[in-house]
Every structure is written in structure tokens, then in C-alpha cells.
Amino acid sequence: MKNPEVSEISTICKNCLFAVYDGETQIGCHFNRTDTVDKHPSYDLIEAEDEEKQFYILNNHICPYQRTPSWQYAEDNDIVQRVQEEVYMPWAAILFYRHNGIDSVEDRIKELKSQRIPPKVVTLVIDPQDIDPQDFRSLHQMMDDNFNIWYLQRVLQEDFPDRFTADICYDKMKKHRFMFYTYFESTQPIDSDYYSKLHKFVIDDMHFYGMIKNNDDKHDIHHMTISKVAHTKYAGNGNGVAIEYKIAYENKEITKQEISNNNITFENLESKFIIDYKTL
């Protein structure tokens, strides 16, 4: 238990509906936030008291679950379910169609919509290969039938890198409110627990990330996830440099020479902000 100075960015648990008390002494949190903060490298759990109670302060952390008696659902029978419905991360998806049949796009759309929280914004990318006009109309209709906010990005240049295409898609989507965006391939099924894993990692376990990807294969973009904050800070893959190299370089984990030589492997690209999807 650390007792530093209380930051302006903090959460006082005293009157939270989810604080667990033994008498007038707080002993925990329904969502285990106190234990998680106590073990966190960047946050502090501070003991505090006033004339009424002994309680905790989550220092340097704004708790998304904090609700007080003035909350509009405070008198509901199941306030846990109510707050869980309110705490989520809006996100965006970029789906690359690889001309493996429009049925594959329909399958990926179903998988996106079955996520615990479906994406708020979706962009469908169609590469330069010829496409039957009827298939094109069908894809357009699929998107229109399933998503309120969606874009269609046609790539005209042969061998245009997917990373650069995704940056173009991001520029279209960025005006919408979302916390991260993710690449998906039409040729691979989408993990049915994809959003749930991200939610647990970021919200429940309070981990930081800039990027989440398959670290076993640097060419695999399926499930590759980039924080909107990281994309804005590093200008995506601008200047021909992959965003993960920019993240690692800023954290002094790789050198400019390694980037120039393009000899980076994931053995020397182990960043605390570049997360292996398999570990979620």
C-alpha cells in the first residue's frame, strides 16, 4: 500500500455503489478495482478516512465503474448489469476483401455483429482485382443492411500496401468516436471473443497498449489492433515506417539503423506497448 500525494486525476471510492464495506471500513470493490490498482505499476491505492468512513482512493486513475447514489439507475434491481452496459470501448473495423467469395464477407459481418460490443464504424476494402458488378452491388448492400456507419474503400493501385490502405481508411473514420481500430481478413474467421478479450485487457486488467498483433508472423494483419491515440501520435504508418517501429523507437527498444536495414524481428521488438494477441 503506497501513500503518495493525491493526484487531481483520481477516484474517491467513498460513496461508490460498488465499494465493498465491512461496517464503515472499505475492504474492496465489486469489480476488484482496488486490488488491481494496488498491484499496478502506474496507479496507487491510497487509504483515506473522514468523520464518516474509511475508504480508498484510486490515485492517477479515473474508474469507469464509479457510480454514486445520484446515478439514474441507482435503485435498479441489477445495478451491476446496468453499469456493465455503460462501460464499453467503441471501436472500428477495417475488413479486407480478398476475392475469396462474397459469402466470406457475409460470414465476417456476422462475426463482427456477434461481438459483445460490435464495431461502431466499419470500412470494407476491395483491392484492384476485377470484381463482378453484381458482387460489388451485393457487398454494398451487405454493408448498408448491417452497419449504420460504414465506408467502402476501393484500392486502384496494384501491390498497394495494406498498411497504407488502412491509414486512408482511418482518415475517413477518425471523425467518429472510437478508441481503437482493427484489421480483419475475409479469408480468416474472427475470434468470437475478440472484443471481450480487449475489454478485459484494457478495462478490467488496466493494461496499456499502442498496438496488438500476432507477434509470430509480422505479415499477418488479422486481428491487428491500433489505439486511436497511438495512430494520432505517430501518424499511423506514415513515411513508410510501420507504426510498431515508431512505438519501439520512441521507447529506445530499436535504433534508426535497424529500421533502415529492415532487419527487425519480434525477438528485438519486445515493447510493453506492442502486445501479442495470443497473450490476451
N, C-alpha and C positions, 0 to 999 in steps of 0.2 A: 504494500500500500504506500503510494507516494503522496506527499502533501506539498506540492508546489503552489505558486500563486495562481489564483483562479483567473482563467482567460475570459475575455469578453465572448469568445466562442465556446460556449459550454452549455450543458443541460443540467438543470437542477431537478432532481428526481422527486423532491418532497411531496408534491401534490399529484404526481402522475398516477393515473388509474391502474397502471401495470407494475408499480412498485410493490414489492412484497415486504410486509412488515410483521415483526413479532412485537406486539404491543405498539409502542411508539418508536421502535428502532427498525430501520430498514435493514433487511437481511439479503435482499436480492431483487431480481427483476423477472417478470413473467417471460420475457424474451431473452433472458440471460445476458443482457447488455452490460451489467455491472461486472460480471466475471470476464467477459470478452475485453472490455476496456481495461480492466486491471492487468491483463496479460499483453496488451497492445503496445508496440514499440513507440507509437506516436501520441497516444492518448494517456490520460491519467485518471485514476479513480480516487476521488478526494472524499474523505469523511467530513461531514459538516453537521451542525446542530443549531437549533434556535430554542426558544422557550417552549415550543410545541413538540418537536420531533428531532430524532437523529436520522440523518439521511445521507445520500450520496450525491456527488456532483460528477458528471462525466466531463472532464476537462478537455478542451480543444476538440470537442465532438458535439455536433448537433444531432440528437437522437430522432430518427424519423418516426419512432413509435410513441413518443411522448404525447399523452393526452390528459387533460385535466377535467374536472367536473363540468366545466363550461362547454366542453365538446358536445356537438349536437346529437351524438349517438351515445352519450354517457349513460343513459338509462336503458339502452337496449339490452335484450336478454343475452346476446352473444357479442360483447364488445371486442373480443379477440378477433373474430371473423371480420367484423366491421373495419378494424384498423388494418388487418392484413389486406383487405380490399383496397385500402387507400395507399398503402405503401408498396410501390412498384417502380420499375425503371422503364420509362418509354424508350423504345429503340427503333432502329430502322434496319431494313434488309436489302441487300443487293443480290439478285438471283441471276446467274449467268446461264443462259440457254445454250447448250452445246449441240443443238440439232440432233438430239437423240430421241426425237418424237415428242409431240406436244403433250402426250399423256404424261410424260415425265414432269412437265411444268405443272400440270394439274395435281400430280402427286405431291410435289414440293409445296404448292399452295396449301393443300390440305394439311401438310405437316406444319407449316407456318401458322395456320389458323388454329391448330390444336394445341399450340404452346400455352402454358399457363397465362402468359401475357403475350398476345400476338403483336407483331410489329405495327407501329403506328404509321410508318411510311415504307413503301416497297418500290424498288426500281427493278424492272426486268431488262436485262442486257441481251441484245441479239447481235451476234458477230457478223462479219461481212459475207458469210456464205449466202448463196441464193436461198430464198425461202418462198415456198408456195404462197401465193396471195391469200388463199383460203386459210392456211395455217396461221398466217400473220393476223388475219381478222379474228381467228379463234383465240389466239394469245391475247389480243387486245381485249376481247370480250371477257376472257377469264379474269384479267386484272380488274376490269371495270365491275364485274359481278362480285368480286371478293374483297376489294380494298377501297376505302374512302379516299385515301391519299396515295396515289401511285404515279410512277413515271415509266416511260419506255425509252430506253437508250439504244439507238442503232449505231453500231460501230461500222465505219465505212473503210477504214484503212486495214489492210492485211497485216497480221502479226503485231497489231497494236497491243501493248502490254496490258494485262488485266488490271494491274495496279493503277495505271494512268486512267483507264476507263472508270475505275471505282472513284478516283478523285473527281472526275467530271460528274459522276452521279452524286457524289457528296455535295458538290457545289449547287446542284439542283435542290437537294433535300435539306440543306443546312438551315434554311429559314424556319423549318418546323422544329418543334420541341422534342428532342430525344437525347439520351445520354451516351449512346454508343451505336455503332452500325456494324453489320456482319455480312461477310461474303458467303454465298452458298452456290454450289454447283448443281445443275439439273441432273447430272449423272449419279449423284450420291444422295442417299436418304438423309434427312435432317434429324438429328438426335431429338427424340420426343421430349426429353428433359432439358433441352438446351437452355431455355430461359430460366428454368428452376435452378440449374447449376450456377448460372451467372448471378442470380438473385442471392443464393446462399453465399457465394464467394464474396460479393461486394457488400450486400446489405447486412446479412446475418453475421458473417465472419469478419466484416470490416477490412477486407484486403484492398490494397491499392493496385492499379494496373494501368498500363498505357496501351498494351496490346495483348491479345490472347490468340495463340495459334498452335498448329501442330509442329512441335519442335523436332520431330523425327524426319520431316520432309519439308525443306524450305520452299518447295514449289507447290505444295498443297495449300490452296486458299480456302478450302471448305471449312466452315465454322470460324474463319479468321475474324477476329473482333477488334475494333479500334475505338478507343474512347474519343468522344467528340472533342473533349478538352485537348487530348494529345494531338489529334488531327489539326486543330486550330493552331496549337503552339508550334508544331513542326511543319506546317503546310503540307500535310499528307506525304506523298511520295514525290513532292516537287524537286526539281533539279536533278531528276533521275536517281535519287537516293531513296532507298526503301526506308519507310518510317521507323522500323525497328533499329536500323543502323543509326539513325539520328538520336533515338532514345538512348541507345547504348553508348554512343559517343559522348553525349552530354554528361552521362554518369561515369565517364572515364573508364568504360569497360572495353572499348576498342579504340583504335587510332585512325587518323585520316588515311594513313598509308594502307592499313588493312582494308578500308573501304575502297580506296583507289585500285588496289590489287584484286578486289572482289574475291578474296580467299577466306571469307568469314564462314565459319561453321558454327553450329549451335554448341559445340564444346567451348568456344571462346566468345559466345554470345549468351551468356547466362546473366540476365538482368533481372533485378527484383521487379521491374515494371513490364517485362516480357514474359508472360505466363504460358506454360504448356497446357493446352486444353485438356489433356488426359489427366491432369492433376486436380481438376475441378471436382 
